[in-house]
């Protein structure tokens, strides 16, 4: 019979029954991938509805950028402390509790829809029986904002309930604190050293699927009208291609939060510890040094560390971790990449809408089915390369350098693939930004009594887009008797001021360069695949370059720095940059609302250019990582070849004999 060591018995007791399927690290990897997918489905869903939320609440991209990054505040404050206690608590249960907080946040974020009244789009003719009209009506001069929907919606202004979304985002960040750090450290503790990179690579890849599914979910729900639960579908006269269309943004939060609740259940049944995936003689206790050993202040490996002790020693450990040059360089490089991802995840759908005249549903569908799976493929490829060739840390650095260099080369042509601003006419456009402005229509529409808040775009027979039939001077509207919808507008004085007036059709004229959309998506997807190959190698550099006893803390500091340097300022930075290219701001109740027209060329150069700038920054930092690793590897080889090292090896060999 084979004797069982006391440590093995202790490990078995702590791990629970060995026959349990939840006592297997592979099952944990599967469940954790599912949870992170559902968590990021909920987190990423907000980004898939950014342009819709801007129109529904009448806010700028900077405001939605702040909203997008608001969940990082609670996460940043708590993540280091939670990560530090990672090996001292029941990690699976803490993950489950965090998931339930995430679920609650998701349901909170759909509340504004049920509190607000019905969506009232700007004054426009929608049917024969409609009392509202946006045609030219001589005799009505200078309609004020009080004549619009401000009076009807008084007391229910959008800004008054926008704070509910901020509260939901804050709770979403708090709930997500233990999920990724605890999951990664748990897997790295109990997976074999050879399989750990592959598991983490798979985990990152499945995690990337979360935003991808979120964009697809956004594409599906935005096809439904926002008030589909309040009014019959037959009464909806707008179509998804109408610039005033707002989809059912709230519905996705309910779906995603429900999925998170289901994915959280298994974590309340996973053991606190489980057997190491390697040889049976190697226990998790033997492979995991005690936290206090890292501080050299407590010789007892199993003695618990109190909060007071943690506060006392935390600055020393934090300083020691930050003084690690490899750790800092890799974190800064990943911060650059994370900032780039912020721009893609938060505003890429809106960018595609504006550049190629896509609906919000189509833009989300393309991101979810093309770009995000491409990034997932790149992450898996990086993990497979690491396992197949058993890369050293220096070789991991080389993979990161090569991937970022190729990514920059592929991304540069994106600066030139896009559309110019369509020609449009408005009396309120910024003259310094209005490269697409055709002419000012103040004179020809001065007697029409047009509302300053009207936004009902029509495409004139002269190829110019007018912000409303009134500002085109259109006096007559023709309906389709069967569909009860607008067919066209006639007698438009601004379109043909010298004749009997031109005609116009409802809707936007579009940018007219849809043929560039597929080349843009191909290069964008290819750049994402190449850049993502550096994700797993760079993360393994961090795990292997820090003290094993401080692994949980290093992961916590890593995510904290990414949030402070990238995820917090990133969306705000990109949102402010997008706002800087706005030509025409909408108006609502006397205040500035969402942007209606952008300088497309300037938008493309700044949006893509900022992403390339972050990629170049990451490339430079990874080059520095490679040279530092090469120097350390060379110094280690020289130390191993020294006479002192040979004598030490001979002494160890004689002791074994």
Secondary structure, DSSP 8 states (H G I E B T S, - for coil): -----HHHHHHHHHH--TT-GGG-HHHHHHHHHHHHHHHHHHHHHHHHTHHHHHHHHT--HHHHHHHHHTHHHHHHHHHHHHHHTGGGS-HHHHHHHHHHHHHHHHHHTTHHHHHS-----SS---STT-S---S--TT-----GGGTTTTTTTT--HHHHHHHHHHHHHHHHHHTHHHHHHHHHHHHHHS-HHHHHHHHHHHHHHHHHHHHHHHHHHHHHTTSBTTTTTS-GGG----TTSTT--B-HHHHHHHHHHHHHHHHGGGGTS-S----SS-TT--HHHHS--GGGGGTS---TT----HHHHHHHHHHHHHHHHT-HHHHHHHHHHHHHHHHHHHHHHHHHHHHHHHHT--HHHHHHHIIIIIHHHHHHHHHHHHHHHHHHT--HHHHHHHHHHHHHHHHHHHHGGGGSS-----EE-SSS-TTT-TTB----TTTTTTTT--TT----EEETTS-EES-TTTTTEEEEEEETTTTEEEEEEEETTTSTTTT-EEEEES----S-GGGHHHHHHHHHHHHHHHHTHHHHHHHHHHHHS-GGGHHHHHHHHHHHHIIIIIHHHHHHHHHHHHTTEEEEEEETTEEEEEEEE-HHHHHHHHHHHHHHHHHHHHHHHHHHHHHHHHHHHHHHHHHTSHHHHHHHHHHHHHH-
